[in-house]
Amino acid sequence: MKIFNSMTRKKEEFIPVKPGEVRMYVCGPTVYDFFHIGNARTFVIFDTIRRYLEYRGYEVKFVQNFTDIDDKMIRRANEEDITVKQLGDKFIGEYYKDADGLNIERATVNPRATEYMGQIVEFVQELIDKGYAYEVDGDVYFHTKKFEEYGKLSGQNLDDLQAGARINVDERKKDPMDFAIWKSKKPGEPGWESPWGMGRPGWHIECSCMAYDLLGETIDIHGGGMDLVFPHHENEIAQSEARTGKKFVKYWMHAAYLNIDNKKMSKSLKNFFTTRDILKEYDVDVIRFFMLSAHYRNQLNFSRELLDSAKSSVERIYNTIGNLESLLEEVKTQNILPEEKDFEDILKEIKNKYIEKMDDDFNTADGITAIFDLVKEINLKVNVNSSKELVEKSLNLIRELGAPLGILQKSRKSKLEDEIEKLIEERQKARKEKNWALADKIRDDLSERGIILEDTPQGVRWHLK
């Protein structure tokens, strides 16, 4: 297996620190709002990477943090007249709802920054003791020039970074590029006790601290969006390696943006859609298929036309799944037939091709192509005269190859039921809004598909003609 390492800018053979085990840290959300589908792409990508590593036999410890204290959270909590903790609790709950909706597996651990104040203070003190950090009026800064390799992830030296950066002028710093690892408490802000007075951690230190505590001094994979390369991940490296004197991460991975109108989707630009809104319009399989249809290091442009195209593609695969499910009830022969041995070989070849592509830096786009090759072969060669064993093997392989991508696990029957229930909800909403034309159209469309609706005192029920 090979992974493109953002640090070396090349694909490298994946050799974990401990054979058979993968320790993986992915930067999670700042929990002050619902996350948008640009964030969702990153979460889906690393969920898929985690799933595929497990599919290949690794035991994965997957850590994704929640940043539950920062300037945005303090501002939002003050606007809503609630505590920062109340805000964090609320949006951590909302994160789980949307992540579950995207079929994202729960992390092994989801640590919160506010749970790590003691360890963070200890971390900061160690950096001061080693001469890598200094305190000024209750603030503590990391002295970037003391860490000679600063800039190695972003590929720039300190002078270049300083020339190109937007730096907050603060004459108290020893150098303009020095960054805060502890901030003194300001009026109206929450604070925690420290040797430097009441305060709170800087953004970067929390991830270094939690990764060290939960995964050790050197971890296998650290991931996030490409916007985190600098300064967040650069600063994590400086802090962590200054503390331990050891390599912090073996393989750095960064997911490209999900764009809208070829611009990065972001809350600051107000050009975003929340995951929750898109999940109301499209099935989770469609959304994940769309997000994985391009390699994770390639930018992907969002549009409903592309989502509709993904929907059609997913439907094609589910049609084959439905056909195979029906065949299981129709075929007469149980065991595989001699003339079907060649098709068994085709199934093995496609599975091997899928693994070859996914082993090459998690190439989900080519992995999906292999699934379509499988569907094409099944549609050509599996029919009512096939054996039950071959039908089962064909169906199981579609599901097996879809599982690391988090798709294609529903039965056609359950998918139909979900679709009908969604249309019934839309019809009920239309009736409530007195949009009788839309309500009648939904009923008529379902009727044409052989589905009859009955309005009863207990609610709407449906059955097939």
N, C-alpha and C positions, 0 to 999 in steps of 0.2 A: 504494500500500500504506500502511496506517495501523497504528500501534503505540500501545497505551496506555502512556504514559510515567509511571512511578510518581513521578517528580520533579514533573511538572506536574499530575498526576492527570487527564489528558485524553488522548484519542487525537490523535496527531500524524502528519502525512505523513512517511513514512520516506524520509529523504534521507541516505545515508551520507556520511562525510567524503570519501571518494574514490569517484567514480562507478564502479558495477559491482563494488565490493569491500565486504565486510563484515568488520569486525574485532570479534570477539565473545568475551567472557570470562564463564565461568560457574563459580561457586564449586563445587568438588568436595568429596569426602568427607574426613573425618579418618579415617585408615586404621588404626583400632585394633580393628575388628570387622567382621562382615558388615553390609552395608547392608540396611535394611528397606524394605518396599514404599512407605512414605511418602517416603523418600528417592528411591525408584525413580520415583515419579511426576514429581518435579522433573527427574530425569535424562532420562526419556522425553519430557517436554514440550520441553525445550531441544534434545534430539536432533531432534524433529519440526520445531521452528522452524528449526534449521540445515538440515535436509533440504528444507524448503519454500523457504527462501531460495535454495538451490542449484537447486531446480526452477524457480524464477522467473528463473534466469540469473545470480545473483550468485556471485562467487568468495568463499567464506567461509573465513576463518582462525579456527578455533574452538579456544580455549584453555580447558582445565579443569584446575585444579590438584589436587594431593594435599597435604593438610596432614599432614606426617609427623613433626612434633614439636609436642607440646602436653602439658598436664597429664594428659589421659586416656591418652595414649600412654605417658607415663612411668610412670604407675600400673600400666597393664596389662602393660608390659614387666617391671616389677619383680615383679608377681604371677607371671608365667610364667618368671622368671629368665632372660630373654633381653635382648639389647640393643634399644634403640628402633629402630635400623635393621633388625634382623632382624624385628621386629614389623611395621614399615612394608613391608618387602619381601614378607612373607607376605600381608598384607591388600590390598596393591596387586594382587598376583596373583589373590586371590579376587575383588576388585572387577572385574577384567577378565573373569573367568569368568562372573560374574552379569550384567555389562553386555552381554557377547556373547550370553548367554542371552536377554536382552531385545531383541536385535537393535539395540543402540545402536552407532552408528558410532563408531570410534575418533576421538578429538580430533586436531586437527592437531598439537598439543603437549599433553603432560600433565606440566607441570613439578612438581618436588617442592621444598618449602620448604627442605629441607636442602641443595639444590644451589645456593641463592641467598644463602648467608651473606655473601659478599663484597659483593654488590650491596645487600643489606639494611643492612649496616653503613654503607655509603656513603650510602644513603638517609637513615638516622637521623642521620648526621653533618650532612648538608645541612639537615635540619630544625632541628638545634641551631644551626647557623651562621646560619640565617635568623631565629632567635628564636622558632620555633614549638615547640621541645622543650627539655627541660632534664634534666640528670643528677643523681641523688641516690643516693649509696652504691652505684653500679654499675647502678642501674635508670635507664631513660630514659623520661620521660613526655611525651606530647603535651599542650600547653597549649591546651585547647579555647577559652578566651576570646580567644586571639590570633587565632583563625579566626572572623571575624565572622559567617559564614554557617552556622556549625555548627547542625545541626537542620533544614536545608532539605529533606532527603529525607523525614524522618519528619514534617515539618510542625509541629514544635514549637520554641519558643525554648529557650535553654539553661536558664533558670530553671524552665520547666515540666518539662523532661527531668530536671533535678536533683531536683525535688520528687517525681517519680513513679518514680525509678530506685532499684534496690537497689544502694547504693554501698558498696564496701569502704572502711571508714574507714582512712585512712592520712595521718597528720599531716604526712608528708614532702611530700605533694602541695601545689602552689600552689592547687589547686581540687579539690573532691571529684570533679568530672566528668572530670578529666584521666585519660588511659588510657595503659597501658604499651605502648611500642613496642620496648623492649628490657628483658629481665629478667635480673638477675644470677644466676649459677649457685648452686644450693643443693646440699647434700650428696646424693649418689646420683643426681644429674641429669647428663645430657650437657651440654657447653658448647662454645662457639666463642670464639675470640679476638676482642676488640674494644678500642677505645680506652678503654672503661669497665670493662674486666676481662672475665673469662670469663662467658659468658651465652648467651642464646638470644632469638630474636625474639618479640614479642607476636604474637597471632593475626592482627590486622588488617593489620599492615605487610607481611606476605608477599604478599597478593593485590595490593596497590598496587605492590609492587616487580616482581612477575612480569608484571602487565599492562603496566607502563611498559616493561619490557625487551622483551617479545615483541610488543606491539601499538602502542606509542607513547604520546605524551602525552595524546591524546584518542582514545577508542575509540567505536565505534558503539553496541554493545549490551553491557550488563553484566546478568547474570541470576543468579537463585538463588531459594530458597524465601522466602516472605514473612516468615519469622522472622528473616531476615538484614537487613531494612531498618534496624533499630536493635538493637545498636550497630554491627554489622559494616560494613555498607555506608555508614552515616553516617560512620564513622571512616575508611573508605577514601577518601571524598570529601575529608575534611579534610586528610588526609596528602598525597594526590596533588596537590590544587589548591594547598596551601600550598607544595609543592615547586616546581611548574611555573608557577603563576600562570595556568593555563589550565583550561578545562572538562575534567573527567576523563572523563565519559561523556555521550553525546548522548541515549541512550534506556535508562532503567532498567526492567527487567522482573522481576516477582516472581510466582512460582507459588503458588497457594493450597494449603492442607494437604489431605492425604488423612487423613480422620478414621476412627476406629472407635468405634462407639456415640456418635457426634457429639462426640468428644473428639480432640484432636490426637494422632496416633500418635507415640510417642517411646520411646526406650530407657529414659529415666528413669521413665516411667510403667509400663513393662513391659507395654504394651498393643500390641505390635507383632508382625508376622510378617516373617520374613526373605524376601527376594526368592527365595532359593534354595528355600525350602520351598514357596512358591506356584508356582514354576516346575515343581515335581514334580507338581503337581495340575492345572495348566492350561497350555494351549499359549500360546506367546508372543504370537500374534495376538490371543488372547482377552484377555490381560492388557493389551496396548497399547490394544486397542479400548476396554476398560473405562476405562482412565486418560484416554483422549482423548474419551470420550463426554460429558464436561462441559468447558466453557470453562476454560482454564488459570487464570483469575482467580477461578473459582468453586470453593468447597470441595466435595470429593467424599467420600461416606461409603462405607467398605469393608464389604462383606459377601459371603459366598459366594453368596447369592441373586442379588446383582447380577452377580457373576462368571458364574454359571450363565446368567443372562439374556444377558450379553455372548457367552457361548459359543454360545447358540442363534442370536444375530444373525450371528455370524461363520459359523456353519454354513450359514445361509441364503445368504450371499454365495458361500461355497465350493460350494454345490450348483449355483449358476448357473455358476460357473467350470467345474465338472465337466461340466455339460451342454454348455457351449461347446466344451470340449476334445473331448468325444465327437462333437459336430456337425462339427468340423473333419475327422474321419475319415469322416463319412457324406455330407456335402453333395456335390452333383454339379457345380453351377455354380461357375465360378472367379471371374469378374469381377462387380462390383456390378451389380445389375439396375436398370433405369430406375425401377421402382416402389419401390426402396429408398432413393432420394435423400432422401425426406422423413425417413426414419429417421436418415440421416447428419446431417441438420440437428438432429434431437433430440439426438444424441450431442454435437454442438458446443454446443448450448444448455446441456446438463448440465455439460459441462466448464467453460464460462464461468461458470455459477452456482457451481460448486465454487471456482473461482479468486476470484470476487467475495467469497465467504464467508471463504475463507482469507486473502485480502488485508485483510480487516477484522479486524485484531488476532488473526490465526491462530485463527479460530473453527473448531476441529476438530469440535465438535458439529454445526454446520451443514454442514461438509464431509462428515461421515459421512452426514448426511441426503441430500445430493446423490448419494452413492454408492448409497444405497437407492433413490432415484428412478431411477437408471441401471439397477439390477438389475430393478426393476419393469417398466420399458420393454422390457428385453431378454427377460424371461420372457414378455411379452405378444406380442412381435413377431418374435423370432428363432427359427427352427425349421429342420427338415430341408429345407424348400423355399427357405431363404435361400441367398445366395451365400457362398462361402468368404471372400471379401474382407470382407463385412459381419460375418461371425462373428469373423474376426480383429480387425477394428476394435473390435467390442464387447468382446472379451476383453482386448485391449490397453488399452482405456480404463479398465476396472476396475483393471488392474494399475497403470496410470499414476497414477490418482487415489489408489490405496492406497499407492504408494511413498513419498510424503512423510510418511505416517503410520507407515511401517515395517511395513505389513501387506499381506496378499493377494498375496504374491509366490510362494507355493507352488503347485504343480499339485495337483489333487485326488488324483491318484495318489500323489504323494509324501506328501501329508497322511495318506492312508489307511495307507500303509506305516509312518509315524511312530506312528500310533495303534495299529496292530497290534503293533509292537515293544514299545510301552509296556505293552500288555495281557499280552504274553508275559512281560515282566519281572515284572509283578505275579503272574502264575501261578507263575513259578519261585520267587518269594519265598514264596507261599502253600504250595507243595509243601515247601520247605525248613523252613517252620514247622509242617508236617504239618496244614495247614488244607486238607484234601482237598475239603471242600464248596465252598470258594471257588475252588480250582483247577479243579474239574469245572464249576462255573458259568461261569467265563471261557471254558473250552473249548466248552461248549454254546452260549454266547452268540455266539462267533465262528462256530461251525458254522451257526447260524441265519442268519448274514450271508453264508454261502457260503465261509467260510474254514476250511480244514482244517489242523490242527496235526499234525506228526509229531515224536515224540521220537526222536532219533538219537544215536549215540555222540558226534557232533560238535556236538550241541546241538539246540535246537528249530528246526525249519524249518516254513514254512507255504506253502500255495498255494491258489489258488481252485479251487472245485469245477468 
